[in-house]
Amino acid sequence: MKKLILVTITILMTTIFLLGCTAEPETEVRTEVEEVKIEVGVMNQDRVWNESKQAANYQKQLNNKIEAIQEEYNQIAEGLEEEEQLEQHQQAYEEINQLQDDLRGQFVAEIEEAVKEIAEEEGLDMILDQQDVRYGGIDITDQVIEKLQ
């Protein structure tokens, strides 16, 4: 009797095991990858700084103000002692640096605005400096220079 129960249990377990191995999996794994296309524009910042009329205008403004500051410094420093002249020179230097930073900031803001407009018009997802791109990209340098006229 014990042998009969043992044989029956063994057959039953073997049947359950075989049925479990041949059953289809309940979950299906899909590995679909959606293709994403990113449009990248490139811009040569050096050309923008060297070739745009707006950059030339800012440089002209800076040069004129530097000359005015130098003339003012020369007039003030004429009758001063060496220590006071150094102080006046330092003030003039700081004023020139501040002016240069302000003008550079204004120009950079104009470049950023022009780049943003071109990116929207051309459907570009990002714009990189041309120096950072080894291959590819849509060159928008001429368009940026044109917008800054």
Backbone torsions as a table, in degrees:
resi	resn	phi	psi	omega
1	MET	NA	-42.9	178.7
2	LYS	-62.8	-37.4	-179.5
3	LYS	-66.9	-38.1	179.8
4	LEU	-64.9	-42.2	178.7
5	ILE	-66.4	-43.0	-179.8
6	LEU	-63.9	-42.4	178.3
7	VAL	-66.2	-41.4	-179.9
8	THR	-63.9	-45.1	179.7
9	ILE	-63.9	-41.7	179.9
10	THR	-63.8	-44.2	178.8
11	ILE	-64.1	-42.7	-179.5
12	LEU	-62.6	-44.5	-178.9
13	MET	-68.2	-38.4	178.2
14	THR	-64.3	-41.5	178.9
15	THR	-63.5	-45.6	179.3
16	ILE	-62.3	-42.6	179.4
17	PHE	-62.3	-45.1	-179.8
18	LEU	-66.2	-39.2	177.6
19	LEU	-65.2	-38.8	179.3
20	GLY	-66.5	-34.5	-179.5
21	CYS	-73.8	-29.3	-176.9
22	THR	-94.2	-5.0	-178.2
23	ALA	-72.6	149.1	177.4
24	GLU	-72.3	145.6	177.6
25	PRO	-67.1	145.7	-177.7
26	GLU	-78.8	-28.7	-179.4
27	THR	-110.1	146.1	180.0
28	GLU	-117.1	132.1	-179.9
29	VAL	-102.2	125.4	177.9
30	ARG	-110.3	137.6	-179.6
31	THR	-122.4	65.1	177.8
32	GLU	-93.7	136.3	179.5
33	VAL	-114.6	125.5	178.4
34	GLU	-83.9	130.4	-179.1
35	GLU	-79.8	129.6	179.5
36	VAL	-118.7	129.0	179.4
37	LYS	-110.2	124.7	-179.6
38	ILE	-111.6	126.0	178.1
39	GLU	-92.7	122.4	-176.7
40	VAL	-114.9	130.4	173.8
41	GLY	-104.4	152.7	176.9
42	VAL	-126.7	150.3	-179.2
43	MET	-140.9	134.5	176.8
44	ASN	-89.9	100.1	-176.5
45	GLN	-62.9	-35.7	179.7
46	ASP	-60.6	-43.1	178.7
47	ARG	-64.3	-40.6	179.5
48	VAL	-61.0	-44.8	-179.4
49	TRP	-67.7	-32.1	-175.6
50	ASN	-92.2	-26.3	-170.9
51	GLU	-109.8	-15.0	-176.1
52	SER	-80.9	145.1	178.7
53	LYS	-65.7	-34.5	-178.8
54	GLN	-64.1	-39.3	176.8
55	ALA	-63.7	-40.0	177.7
56	ALA	-64.4	-39.1	177.4
57	ASN	-62.6	-45.0	178.6
58	TYR	-63.6	-40.2	178.7
59	GLN	-64.4	-39.7	178.2
60	LYS	-64.3	-44.2	177.0
61	GLN	-58.8	-45.6	-179.4
62	LEU	-61.7	-46.8	-179.6
63	ASN	-60.7	-42.8	179.6
64	ASN	-63.2	-42.5	-179.2
65	LYS	-71.3	-34.0	176.2
66	ILE	-63.8	-43.5	177.6
67	GLU	-60.6	-43.0	179.5
68	ALA	-64.2	-42.0	178.6
69	ILE	-65.0	-41.0	179.0
70	GLN	-64.4	-41.7	178.1
71	GLU	-63.1	-43.2	179.0
72	GLU	-62.7	-43.5	178.8
73	TYR	-61.1	-45.0	-179.4
74	ASN	-61.4	-39.0	179.5
75	GLN	-68.9	-42.4	-178.6
76	ILE	-71.0	-41.4	-172.8
77	ALA	-75.5	-13.1	-174.4
78	GLU	-56.0	-46.0	-175.6
79	GLY	-102.1	10.6	-175.8
80	LEU	-94.6	158.6	174.8
81	GLU	-74.5	168.0	-174.2
82	GLU	-58.6	-42.0	-179.1
83	GLU	-65.1	-41.7	178.4
84	GLU	-68.4	-35.8	176.2
85	GLN	-62.6	-41.4	177.5
86	LEU	-61.7	-40.5	178.1
87	GLU	-63.3	-45.3	179.2
88	GLN	-64.4	-39.6	178.0
89	HIS	-62.8	-43.1	179.2
90	GLN	-62.7	-41.8	178.5
91	GLN	-62.9	-43.9	179.4
92	ALA	-63.0	-42.6	179.1
93	TYR	-61.0	-45.3	179.5
94	GLU	-65.1	-38.9	178.6
95	GLU	-63.8	-42.0	178.6
96	ILE	-64.3	-44.9	178.8
97	ASN	-61.8	-41.6	179.1
98	GLN	-64.1	-42.9	178.3
99	LEU	-62.3	-44.2	178.9
100	GLN	-61.7	-42.9	178.5
101	ASP	-63.7	-41.6	179.4
102	ASP	-62.8	-47.6	-179.7
103	LEU	-65.2	-40.0	178.0
104	ARG	-63.2	-42.4	178.5
105	GLY	-61.7	-41.4	177.9
106	GLN	-63.0	-43.2	-178.2
107	PHE	-67.8	-41.8	178.3
108	VAL	-60.9	-40.5	177.8
109	ALA	-62.5	-39.7	177.7
110	GLU	-66.4	-39.9	177.2
111	ILE	-62.1	-47.1	-179.0
112	GLU	-60.0	-40.9	179.0
113	GLU	-65.0	-43.9	178.9
114	ALA	-62.6	-43.6	179.7
115	VAL	-62.8	-42.4	179.7
116	LYS	-61.4	-45.0	179.8
117	GLU	-62.4	-44.3	-179.0
118	ILE	-65.7	-41.1	179.7
119	ALA	-60.9	-41.6	178.6
120	GLU	-67.4	-43.3	-179.2
121	GLU	-63.6	-40.2	-175.2
122	GLU	-90.1	-6.2	-178.5
123	GLY	70.8	35.6	-179.4
124	LEU	-91.9	138.6	-178.5
125	ASP	-83.7	-29.7	179.2
126	MET	-155.3	155.9	177.5
127	ILE	-125.1	129.0	179.3
128	LEU	-119.2	157.2	173.7
129	ASP	-70.1	134.6	-175.0
130	GLN	-58.4	-29.3	178.9
131	GLN	-64.0	-26.2	-177.1
132	ASP	-88.9	-5.4	-176.4
133	VAL	-111.4	123.0	-179.5
134	ARG	-84.3	-31.0	-174.7
135	TYR	-152.7	139.6	171.5
136	GLY	85.3	-171.4	-178.1
137	GLY	93.0	157.0	179.3
138	ILE	-101.1	118.4	-176.4
139	ASP	-75.5	119.9	179.6
140	ILE	-113.3	12.6	-175.8
141	THR	-56.3	-48.5	-178.8
142	ASP	-62.0	-37.3	179.3
143	GLN	-66.2	-39.5	178.8
144	VAL	-65.2	-45.6	179.5
145	ILE	-60.3	-41.5	179.4
146	GLU	-63.6	-41.7	179.9
147	LYS	-66.8	-26.2	-177.9
148	LEU	-88.0	11.1	-179.5
149	GLN	-77.0	NA	NA
